[in-house]
Amino acid sequence: MDKLKQMESFVSVATRGSLTAAAQAEGVAPAIMGRRLDALEERLGVKLLVRTTRRISLTHEGSAFLEDCQRLLTDVANAEASVSAGGVKASGHLRITAPAGFGRRHVAPLVPKFRELHADVTISLNLSDRVVDIAGEGYDCAVRVGDMPDSSLVSVRLADNRRLCVATPEYLKRHGTPAQPQDLSRFDCLVLSSDASQTRGWAFSMGKEDGAEVVHLRPHGPMDCSDGQVLHDWCLAGYGIAWRSTWEVEQEIAAGRLVAVLEEFAAPPNGIYAVFPQRKHLPLRVRLWVDFLKHHYSQPDFWRRRD
């Protein structure tokens, strides 16, 4: 039996978590996939997968072998493509994840455009506000917003992200404009509820530029919510001042629907990152996807336009 076919079947089953799903993707019977895996394990003399009637999980040896197989299959595909008439072409399945709100606005619209350039790549996009274990759950790449903690993951900074206090012109006309962060106590502030992730409050840069200190305030207001999109909507409806990311409000600021206040106290920007597992060789489809994001996110007009 072809060794590469065995490896391809193993990778397909391991990443999809199901013999049936892998067999359907290849257009063969699940029994055929099972025989390929049996032959692979017998040839290697090691158990790669633990198979039950409900689920399939990788053994320790299987996890290590999976990464090697993925790298090997990518190298083979790239080697074949490099001598083909069309030159190097990305192929295979790209699994990406992003935060829900950011992903809806600034990742999902780019997926079809990326596929127009790379028709041999299929894409699964997961939108979730939980921190996805991209290595453990089989994702190729994650887009994340905010400071990156130390980890075993590799990150590429795609763009800067700032947080701004914003309100509608009508709200500011009725209630006035805060001159410094401490003035927020006199305004209706639209804040994340206590069970949300923004535990430290709103960040401001206080003092001279050379010796500026970032301080955190916890404004209060008549309404809070655990969902940032709801706060955005309330702010647009004129119910108060919100502290939102530039990726979320630049369109409204450019159109005059929102006004930034306390800009001189804005904290230094954090980043928007592409994150992927530590690998010696990154698949071509992942490299091209990261380059594609960097290109679009580097265009100032990208954040201001409405698609």
KEGUPA-828957 format. One line per field, with one value per residue (C-alpha): residue number from 1; x, y, z. Coordinates in pm, 1 decimal, decimal comma. Example, Ala and Ser with C-alpha at 12.3 -4.5 7.8 and 13.67 -1.06 7.14 Angstrom:
// KEGUPA-828957
num = [1_2]
px = [1230,0_1367,0]
py = [-450,0_-106,0]
pz = [780,0_714,0]
***
This chain:
// KEGUPA-828957
num = [1_2_3_4_5_6_7_8_9_10_11_12_13_14_15_16_17_18_19_20_21_22_23_24_25_26_27_28_29_30_31_32_33_34_35_36_37_38_39_40_41_42_43_44_45_46_47_48_49_50_51_52_53_54_55_56_57_58_59_60_61_62_63_64_65_66_67_68_69_70_71_72_73_74_75_76_77_78_79_80_81_82_83_84_85_86_87_88_89_90_91_92_93_94_95_96_97_98_99_100_101_102_103_104_105_106_107_108_109_110_111_112_113_114_115_116_117_118_119_120_121_122_123_124_125_126_127_128_129_130_131_132_133_134_135_136_137_138_139_140_141_142_143_144_145_146_147_148_149_150_151_152_153_154_155_156_157_158_159_160_161_162_163_164_165_166_167_168_169_170_171_172_173_174_175_176_177_178_179_180_181_182_183_184_185_186_187_188_189_190_191_192_193_194_195_196_197_198_199_200_201_202_203_204_205_206_207_208_209_210_211_212_213_214_215_216_217_218_219_220_221_222_223_224_225_226_227_228_229_230_231_232_233_234_235_236_237_238_239_240_241_242_243_244_245_246_247_248_249_250_251_252_253_254_255_256_257_258_259_260_261_262_263_264_265_266_267_268_269_270_271_272_273_274_275_276_277_278_279_280_281_282_283_284_285_286_287_288_289_290_291_292_293_294_295_296_297_298_299_300_301_302_303_304_305_306_307]
px = [0,0_121,9_296,2_187,3_-173,7_-153,6_-14,7_-280,5_-552,9_-402,2_-386,0_-741,1_-881,7_-676,0_-774,4_-1140,7_-1172,8_-1381,2_-1328,7_-1662,1_-1588,6_-1245,0_-1390,2_-1662,4_-1404,2_-1206,8_-1508,2_-1428,8_-1585,8_-1491,1_-1364,3_-1099,9_-977,0_-967,2_-755,5_-508,6_-467,7_-425,7_-158,5_22,0_25,9_139,9_420,9_538,4_483,7_313,4_-40,7_-124,1_-497,4_-733,2_-1058,5_-1390,6_-1745,9_-1786,6_-1457,6_-1104,1_-810,2_-438,2_-184,9_132,4_314,5_26,6_43,8_413,9_369,3_79,1_292,7_567,0_312,9_154,8_494,8_596,1_273,3_301,3_659,0_551,6_264,0_489,8_758,6_506,2_357,5_697,8_757,1_402,0_304,5_134,1_425,4_389,6_27,3_-121,1_-352,8_-516,4_-753,3_-698,2_-856,9_-862,2_-1023,9_-1087,4_-1281,7_-1649,6_-1695,7_-1363,3_-1396,6_-1737,9_-1615,1_-1255,9_-1182,7_-1494,8_-1516,9_-1158,0_-1203,9_-1385,8_-1132,6_-845,3_-1011,6_-1046,4_-666,1_-610,0_-883,9_-716,5_-744,2_-1057,5_-1123,5_-1303,0_-1354,5_-1439,0_-1562,0_-1545,9_-1464,6_-1302,8_-926,2_-907,3_-631,6_-520,4_-261,7_-482,6_-789,6_-614,1_-625,8_-364,7_-392,6_-573,7_-630,2_-613,2_-654,6_-461,3_-129,0_14,9_107,5_421,2_343,6_471,8_281,1_436,2_278,8_302,3_181,8_-64,9_-172,0_-199,0_-517,3_-605,0_-886,2_-1081,0_-1361,9_-1642,4_-1991,6_-2239,5_-2229,2_-2584,6_-2490,2_-2194,9_-2411,2_-2658,7_-2412,0_-2085,3_-1741,5_-1506,0_-1176,1_-984,5_-1046,6_-1159,7_-1451,1_-1607,9_-1768,1_-2013,4_-2116,8_-2317,9_-2049,2_-2138,0_-1921,4_-1872,3_-2043,5_-1835,7_-1853,0_-1687,3_-1315,5_-1226,0_-1135,9_-890,9_-1119,7_-1044,5_-677,2_-547,0_-200,7_-139,4_152,2_413,6_496,0_844,4_719,4_359,1_199,7_-86,8_-362,4_-685,0_-1020,4_-1343,1_-1619,6_-1979,3_-2303,0_-2672,9_-2632,6_-2371,1_-2353,1_-2125,8_-2139,6_-1923,4_-2146,5_-2439,9_-2229,7_-2137,3_-2505,0_-2603,8_-2329,8_-2447,0_-2799,4_-2672,4_-2698,7_-2352,0_-1974,3_-1810,1_-1446,7_-1407,7_-1134,7_-1046,3_-1123,0_-1481,2_-1544,1_-1319,9_-1593,4_-1838,6_-1578,5_-1491,2_-1861,9_-1928,4_-2165,3_-1926,0_-1675,0_-1357,5_-1303,5_-1003,0_-778,5_-477,4_-507,7_-535,9_-314,7_-44,0_-178,9_-175,8_-172,2_-372,7_-184,6_-181,4_-92,2_2,7_165,8_541,4_653,6_977,2_798,3_478,0_240,4_230,4_-143,1_-84,9_204,4_-3,7_-303,0_-90,5_64,2_-285,5_-407,9_-99,2_-149,2_-513,3_-471,4_-184,9_-421,1_-565,8_-883,2_-950,4_-1062,5_-1282,2_-1478,9_-1812,3_-1826,6]
py = [0,0_349,3_503,8_855,6_742,6_593,5_919,8_1124,8_903,5_930,4_1311,3_1330,9_1112,9_1284,1_1637,7_1555,1_1330,1_1074,1_782,9_855,1_1224,4_1145,3_873,2_1106,5_1374,9_1124,4_948,9_600,1_363,6_404,7_45,9_142,8_425,0_183,3_-66,1_207,8_309,4_-52,0_-104,5_214,6_122,9_-231,7_-104,1_144,4_-93,3_173,0_278,0_616,8_646,0_527,8_441,3_391,2_390,9_755,1_927,1_906,5_1048,6_1065,0_879,9_1061,3_898,8_986,7_1357,6_1373,1_1175,7_1396,4_1710,8_1528,4_1390,9_1731,4_1886,1_1601,1_1611,8_1989,4_1958,3_1695,7_1914,5_2218,1_2017,8_1893,9_2240,0_2400,5_2199,6_2223,2_2454,6_2693,0_2725,0_2702,5_2676,0_2650,3_2358,9_2164,5_2257,6_2574,4_2583,6_2930,1_3083,8_3441,2_3633,5_3651,8_4027,0_4095,3_3786,0_3882,6_4227,8_4178,8_3809,9_3654,6_3905,8_3821,5_3443,8_3438,9_3687,1_3462,4_3163,4_3358,6_3373,9_3016,2_2796,5_2472,8_2574,7_2493,1_2692,6_2640,7_2956,1_2928,1_3240,7_3217,6_3448,9_3170,1_3126,7_2829,7_2572,5_2588,2_2311,6_2077,9_2140,1_2115,4_2477,5_2612,6_2976,3_3206,0_3580,4_3737,8_4091,8_4219,1_4164,5_3818,6_3619,3_3408,1_3073,6_2806,2_2966,3_3173,5_3515,7_3767,7_4123,1_4218,0_4565,2_4799,2_4824,8_5117,5_5168,0_5493,4_5651,8_5730,5_5875,3_6017,5_6390,9_6417,4_6265,7_6502,4_6799,7_6710,7_6614,4_6788,4_6639,3_6495,6_6683,7_6416,0_6049,7_6131,3_6328,3_6000,9_5960,6_6233,4_6057,5_5753,9_5494,5_5179,0_4909,0_4536,7_4353,9_4204,2_3851,4_3962,8_3943,5_4315,6_4288,3_4578,6_4847,7_5123,6_5206,2_5562,1_5711,8_5974,9_6217,4_6342,2_6128,4_6034,3_5931,8_5846,3_5588,6_5363,6_5369,6_5173,6_5320,6_5134,6_5372,6_5297,7_5362,6_5282,2_4989,1_4719,3_4410,2_4109,4_4150,5_4416,1_4438,8_4538,5_4815,0_4931,3_4940,7_5127,1_5379,7_5436,5_5486,3_5772,0_5611,9_5702,1_5680,7_5348,6_5235,3_5045,3_4918,5_5117,0_4811,6_4839,1_5214,0_5366,1_5333,4_5525,6_5788,9_5846,4_5879,1_6120,5_5887,4_5865,3_6110,5_6011,1_6185,1_6188,0_6097,1_6265,7_6012,8_5705,7_5418,9_5283,8_5045,1_4672,4_4444,0_4228,5_3903,0_3591,1_3300,1_2945,6_2642,0_2614,9_2435,8_2404,4_2442,1_2643,2_2513,2_2734,5_2798,8_2935,6_3158,5_3299,5_3355,9_3549,2_3759,0_3821,8_3950,8_4170,1_4325,8_4414,4_4521,7_4754,2_4962,5_5249,3_5257,3_4891,5_4981,5_5271,8_5128,7_4952,0_4632,0]
pz = [0,0_-86,9_217,2_124,9_92,5_440,9_576,7_396,4_542,9_891,0_871,5_739,6_1017,0_1289,0_1188,5_1126,3_1431,3_1247,1_1009,8_847,9_787,2_643,1_420,6_293,1_212,4_3,6_-144,3_-10,8_240,3_609,5_606,0_350,8_572,0_863,5_670,2_572,6_934,5_1045,7_782,6_884,3_1253,0_1174,5_953,5_1218,0_1507,9_1718,9_1806,5_1656,9_1727,4_1997,1_1823,7_2001,6_1871,6_1976,9_1911,5_1783,9_1979,0_1914,6_2124,3_2229,7_1937,7_1706,7_1797,7_1717,3_1396,8_1285,3_1272,0_1080,6_833,2_776,0_709,8_478,9_278,6_245,8_120,8_-133,7_-256,6_-285,2_-466,2_-721,0_-763,9_-815,4_-1132,5_-1263,8_-1544,7_-1305,3_-1065,0_-687,3_-579,0_-234,0_-173,0_108,5_387,3_593,2_939,1_1092,7_1399,8_1513,3_1781,0_1692,3_1654,6_1486,8_1271,7_1137,8_1035,1_930,0_867,6_715,0_425,1_326,4_311,4_-27,7_-167,9_-59,5_-225,7_-549,5_-556,2_-433,3_-571,2_-454,7_-88,8_110,1_427,1_757,3_966,1_1335,7_1515,1_1892,0_2181,3_2381,7_2351,1_2116,5_2170,0_1808,8_1834,8_2034,9_1819,5_1485,2_1366,7_1126,4_1228,9_1470,6_1449,6_1795,3_1922,8_2224,7_2393,6_2336,4_2648,6_2646,2_2492,1_2261,2_1973,6_1696,1_1635,5_1353,0_1419,8_1147,4_1259,4_1556,8_1757,2_1984,1_2230,4_2219,7_2416,6_2172,8_2177,4_1930,5_1849,9_1985,2_2321,5_2360,7_2262,9_2539,4_2812,8_2728,6_2663,4_2927,2_2946,4_3136,0_3225,9_3583,0_3432,7_3313,5_3657,1_3553,4_3230,1_3129,2_3057,4_2869,7_3025,2_3006,8_3290,6_3570,7_3426,1_3100,8_3027,2_3057,7_3424,8_3460,5_3323,3_3072,3_3009,4_2980,5_2937,8_3204,7_3226,0_2980,4_2678,2_2800,3_3142,8_3070,2_3295,4_3190,8_3450,1_3458,4_3556,8_3614,4_3502,4_3593,1_3415,0_3415,4_3173,3_3126,6_2910,9_2860,5_2480,8_2315,3_2009,4_2228,7_2386,6_2036,6_1937,3_2254,5_2191,8_1834,1_1968,5_2186,8_2531,0_2652,7_2616,6_2528,6_2521,7_2197,7_1966,2_1656,3_1440,7_1561,3_1545,3_1276,2_1015,7_1234,7_1328,3_962,0_878,8_1166,9_1350,6_1645,8_1790,7_1976,3_2309,4_2545,5_2251,4_2412,0_2696,4_2473,9_2594,4_2361,9_2099,7_2138,3_1835,9_1601,9_1546,1_1335,5_1561,8_1467,3_1629,2_1644,7_1328,6_1139,9_808,4_782,7_511,6_203,8_242,9_594,6_484,2_199,6_429,2_680,3_401,7_263,0_600,2_647,2_304,5_368,5_729,8_636,1_420,8_632,5_423,4_507,1_858,9_749,7_462,4_489,4_279,2]
***
